């Protein structure tokens, strides 16, 4: 499950975009000020930023400049009513990966988000092989010994986070934020339930518990 940061001060548009993106399986957090972009990104866990330009607190172009000084890799799609050629050129030259002029359809935005996230994937690592498991992050599929394994959206989200950060221990907060975002209520044992189901379906040794810290991917099926 991918976590996106939406920076948009139009409440009606922000609500509509969040609904459309969440329906596609994305976790979406929203802020409405340009000066909140860097504090939000320092929280970590975001895969892509959707950035309006006409923002209170700090203009979107200034926020983009600060972002690029800290992070050269995270994809940024500008979503703006500024449709002049010079605005689009400035946005792309300023570090944005794409520029979408309002009004636009949710379907077009989702297609561009998918395209940017695909390009970010490392070539040749689309399918991750862990013993008898084959995990395809792009297609959101898992198979065991060639047989497909049915996972819920949340279970897949936990697994993909661990796959993308192989070799690292992810804390409970990092995993929960990647799944639920800031504004969603999370039951106290929800993450443990997802981990339990993944171990039951994919092997008890796949996910290692690091006491007092969090979880990591071990790659052992058992």
C-alpha positions as CSV (number, residue, x, y, z in Angstrom):
1,X,0.0,0.0,0.0
2,X,1.4,3.4,-1.1
3,X,1.2,6.4,1.2
4,X,0.7,9.8,-0.6
5,X,0.9,13.3,0.7
6,X,-1.7,15.7,-0.7
7,X,-1.0,19.4,-0.3
8,X,-4.3,21.3,-1.2
9,X,-6.1,24.1,0.5
10,X,-9.4,23.7,-1.4
11,X,-11.3,21.5,1.1
12,X,-13.9,20.3,-1.5
13,X,-11.2,19.3,-4.0
14,X,-9.0,17.7,-1.3
15,X,-11.9,15.6,0.0
16,X,-12.8,14.4,-3.5
17,X,-9.2,13.5,-4.4
18,X,-8.7,11.7,-1.1
19,X,-11.8,9.6,-1.7
20,X,-10.8,8.7,-5.3
21,X,-7.2,7.8,-4.3
22,X,-8.3,5.8,-1.3
23,X,-10.7,3.9,-3.5
24,X,-7.6,2.8,-5.5
25,X,-5.9,1.5,-2.4
26,X,-3.7,4.4,-1.6
27,X,-3.2,5.8,1.9
28,X,-3.6,9.6,1.6
29,X,-2.7,12.3,4.2
30,X,-3.7,15.9,3.5
31,X,-2.3,19.2,4.6
32,X,-3.5,22.7,3.5
33,X,-0.4,24.9,3.9
34,X,2.9,25.1,2.1
35,X,4.9,25.6,5.3
36,X,3.6,22.2,6.6
37,X,5.2,20.3,3.7
38,X,8.6,19.7,5.2
39,X,7.4,18.9,8.7
40,X,5.0,16.3,7.1
41,X,7.8,14.7,5.1
42,X,10.1,14.5,8.1
43,X,7.5,12.2,9.5
44,X,8.5,9.9,6.7
45,X,6.8,7.0,4.8
46,X,5.5,8.9,1.8
47,X,6.0,7.6,-1.7
48,X,4.7,10.6,-3.7
49,X,3.6,14.2,-3.2
50,X,0.7,16.0,-4.9
51,X,1.4,19.7,-4.6
52,X,-0.9,22.7,-5.2
53,X,0.9,26.0,-5.9
54,X,-1.4,28.7,-4.5
55,X,-1.0,27.8,-0.8
56,X,-1.2,29.8,2.4
57,X,1.8,29.9,4.6
58,X,4.3,29.2,1.8
59,X,3.8,29.2,-1.9
60,X,4.0,25.8,-3.5
61,X,7.1,26.6,-5.6
62,X,8.9,27.7,-2.5
63,X,7.8,24.5,-0.7
64,X,9.1,22.5,-3.7
65,X,12.4,24.2,-3.5
66,X,12.8,23.3,0.1
67,X,11.7,19.8,-0.5
68,X,14.2,19.2,-3.3
69,X,17.0,20.5,-1.1
70,X,16.3,17.6,1.3
71,X,15.0,14.9,-1.0
72,X,15.9,14.5,-4.6
73,X,14.1,11.2,-5.1
74,X,10.4,11.4,-4.0
75,X,8.1,12.0,-7.0
76,X,6.2,15.3,-7.0
77,X,3.2,16.0,-9.1
78,X,2.1,19.7,-9.2
79,X,-1.7,20.1,-9.3
80,X,-2.5,23.8,-10.1
81,X,-4.9,26.1,-11.8
82,X,-1.9,28.1,-13.1
83,X,-2.0,27.0,-16.8
84,X,0.5,29.4,-18.4
85,X,3.4,27.8,-20.2
86,X,5.9,29.6,-18.1
87,X,4.3,28.3,-14.9
88,X,4.5,24.7,-16.1
89,X,8.1,25.2,-17.2
90,X,9.0,26.7,-13.8
91,X,7.4,23.9,-12.0
92,X,9.2,21.2,-13.9
93,X,12.5,23.0,-13.8
94,X,12.0,23.5,-10.1
95,X,12.0,19.8,-9.5
96,X,8.5,18.5,-10.1
97,X,8.1,15.3,-12.0
98,X,4.8,16.1,-13.6
99,X,2.4,19.1,-13.8
100,X,-1.4,18.7,-14.0
101,X,-3.6,21.7,-14.7
102,X,-6.9,22.1,-12.9
103,X,-9.6,21.2,-13.6
104,X,-8.7,17.5,-14.2
105,X,-10.4,14.2,-13.8
106,X,-9.6,12.0,-10.9
107,X,-9.0,9.2,-13.4
108,X,-6.2,11.2,-15.1
109,X,-4.6,12.0,-11.8
110,X,-4.6,8.4,-10.7
111,X,-3.1,7.3,-14.0
112,X,-0.3,9.8,-13.5
113,X,0.3,8.7,-10.0
114,X,0.6,5.1,-11.1
115,X,3.0,6.1,-13.8
116,X,5.3,8.0,-11.5
117,X,5.3,5.3,-8.9
118,X,6.1,2.7,-11.5
119,X,9.1,4.7,-12.7
120,X,10.4,4.9,-9.2
121,X,10.6,1.1,-8.9
122,X,14.1,-0.2,-9.5
123,X,14.3,-1.9,-12.9
124,X,14.5,-5.6,-12.6
125,X,13.1,-5.9,-9.1
126,X,9.4,-5.9,-9.9
127,X,9.0,-9.4,-8.5
128,X,10.6,-10.2,-5.2
129,X,11.5,-13.8,-4.5
130,X,11.6,-15.0,-0.9
131,X,12.0,-18.7,-0.8
132,X,8.8,-20.2,-2.1
133,X,7.1,-16.8,-2.2
134,X,6.9,-14.5,-5.2
135,X,5.8,-10.9,-4.4
136,X,4.9,-8.5,-7.2
137,X,4.7,-5.0,-5.6
138,X,3.5,-3.4,-8.9
139,X,0.6,-5.8,-9.4
140,X,-0.1,-6.3,-5.7
141,X,0.0,-10.1,-6.0
142,X,1.6,-12.9,-4.0
143,X,2.0,-16.5,-4.9
144,X,3.4,-19.4,-2.9
145,X,4.9,-22.3,-4.9
146,X,3.2,-20.9,-7.9
147,X,-0.2,-20.8,-6.3
148,X,-1.9,-17.3,-5.7
149,X,-2.3,-16.3,-2.1
150,X,-5.3,-14.1,-1.2
151,X,-4.4,-11.2,1.1
152,X,-6.6,-8.4,2.3
153,X,-5.7,-4.8,1.3
154,X,-4.3,-4.1,4.8
155,X,-2.3,-7.4,4.8
156,X,-0.8,-6.6,1.4
157,X,0.0,-3.1,2.7
158,X,2.0,-4.4,5.6
159,X,3.8,-6.9,3.5
160,X,4.8,-4.4,0.8
161,X,6.1,-1.9,3.4
162,X,8.4,-4.7,4.8
163,X,9.4,-5.7,1.3
164,X,10.3,-2.2,0.3
165,X,12.4,-1.8,3.4
166,X,14.1,-5.2,3.5
167,X,17.0,-5.2,5.9
168,X,15.4,-2.5,8.1
169,X,13.3,-2.8,11.2
170,X,10.1,-0.8,10.9
171,X,8.4,0.5,14.0
172,X,4.8,0.0,14.8
173,X,4.1,3.7,14.1
174,X,5.8,3.6,10.7
175,X,3.7,0.6,9.7
176,X,0.5,2.0,11.0
177,X,1.1,5.4,9.3
178,X,1.7,3.7,6.0
179,X,-1.5,1.8,6.3
180,X,-4.0,4.3,7.8
181,X,-2.7,7.8,7.6
182,X,-3.1,10.6,10.2
183,X,-6.9,11.0,10.3
184,X,-8.0,7.4,10.6
185,X,-8.8,5.7,13.9
186,X,-6.7,2.6,14.4
187,X,-7.6,-0.2,16.8
188,X,-4.9,-0.9,19.3
189,X,-4.2,-4.5,18.1
190,X,-5.0,-3.9,14.4
191,X,-1.3,-4.3,13.2
192,X,-0.8,-7.4,15.3
193,X,-3.8,-8.9,13.7
194,X,-2.5,-8.2,10.2
195,X,0.9,-9.7,11.1
196,X,-0.7,-12.8,12.5
197,X,-2.7,-13.3,9.3
198,X,0.4,-12.8,7.2
199,X,2.3,-15.4,9.2
200,X,-0.5,-17.9,9.0
201,X,-0.9,-17.5,5.2
202,X,2.8,-17.1,4.2
203,X,4.8,-18.8,6.9
204,X,5.4,-18.2,10.5
205,X,9.1,-17.2,10.0
206,X,8.5,-14.6,7.3
207,X,8.1,-11.6,9.6
208,X,10.5,-11.2,12.6
209,X,9.4,-9.4,15.7
210,X,12.2,-7.2,17.2
211,X,11.0,-6.7,20.8
212,X,10.7,-3.1,21.8
213,X,11.3,-1.9,18.3
214,X,9.0,-3.3,15.6
215,X,9.1,-5.8,12.7
216,X,11.4,-6.8,9.9
217,X,11.3,-9.2,7.0
218,X,13.3,-12.4,7.6
219,X,12.5,-14.3,4.4
220,X,12.2,-17.6,6.2
221,X,9.0,-19.5,5.5
222,X,8.8,-22.2,8.2
